[in-house]
């Protein structure tokens, strides 16, 4: 018995080490090249994330890590994702080569890149996935518990773990849902499958999820300050759509064929595999309806967030579970059709992993080029200020950036549909002074102070129209100890006091 346990542990350790090796290969460029991407320039304050109801993120990002941690956050994230992948193989009963390929597909799928590119979300994203996996494991363990007291305690523990997971990022509610949908799908292939028992377990699991949502809601009311006006989360549903359902269907289909965002191309393997599975289910005539419906749910749930968004902005980071679905369906299909030992299958899988690595590397490489371009521009602006107004650096160094660069300014570096990876600090938010000033500091160019009063702004606002735009030398002028930099002719994001 002891030897059996040791062998299993040893197998899991080897699987983890393999997964971590794949992770290092996939994110090698990102780990070794400093890149200040959008949002990573924003400092972490004591109330960070509380206005979004993310008190767990605040606990980790501010209280534990005291702000951004370049390199470490990404490395820790990869470590946690690999632990989650290893646990998932055990939960989904994948063994041998199937387990190794599952981990490689899961870790390398580029959707994870859209999570870890955010310094404040990198380790949070991985921790949320891992906690979701552990919560499902604990829920399944409660099935075997005979004592009502212990069983209730275990279910309460699951709800509390999921509550904390939601406090990291609310979209994590979809992770345990997808995992359980996958488990139900797998159970339909067992001889012991009984629909009545499965439905009871599903209702119980839904009850636990609802309880976690209630606990989370209560925790937000206790811990987080009340939100005044419309916030970040409500902005996603602030727009109007005449064909809301059709728009969602269009986005879902684009995701299924891998054309919605850069790096999703290999997801078409999932759609292709699903079509083969459906045909086989129909021919087998056993639990056909249940299997097709559950498979449909697995393909749908990862992208459900887009069904409630009306402002037209669908960032890839919302599709948290697409990497899990990607890896699971491919491995399940290979095992179901018993083609895992074919040389052609192994070649296709290796190509899929290397393609994913290429996409991830290209994403971070393009972001790095944009960052270097932005930093170069920032250094030139700072150099002009130093040469024209040397006395400025002995004062408060109050600065104001008017306007923004056209979107096409960085087109030669940008990958199509790469969202945050294609973002320039001089373009994002149409010229956000808060972001730009923090970028100068984060990129170690200059420590400026953002203009903070309407009185100072009113002193020069009427003079801006006559100024030329950057890179003209006269696009930088000082007005009563405030340096104004005109980036474009169109006014950017209003200042907080406007």
Secondary structure, DSSP 8 states (H G I E B T S, - for coil): -HHHHHHHHHHHHHHHHHHHHHHHHHTHHHHHS----TTTTS---TTTTGGGT-HHHHIIIIIIT-S--TTHHHHHHHHHHHHHHHHHHHHTT--THHHHHHHHHHHHSGGGHHHHTSTTTHHHHHHHHHHHHHHHHHHHHHTT---HHHHHHHHHHHHHHHHHHHHH-GGGHHHHHHHHHHHHHHHTTSTT--HHHHHHHHHHHHHHHHHHHHHHHHHHHHHS----S--HHHHTT-S--TTHHHHHHHHHHHHHTT-SSTT-GGGHHHHHHHHHHHHHHHHHTSSHHHHHHHHHHHHHHTTGGGGS--SS---GGG-TTHHHHHHHHHHHHHHHTT-TT-HHHHHHHHHHHHHHHHHHHHHHHHHHHHHHHHHHHHHHHHHHHHHH-GGGGGS--EEEEES---GGGGTTT--TT-GGGG--TTTGGGT-HHHHHHHHHHTTS---EE---HHHHHTTGGGGGGS--TTSGGGEEEETTEEEEE--SS--S--TT-
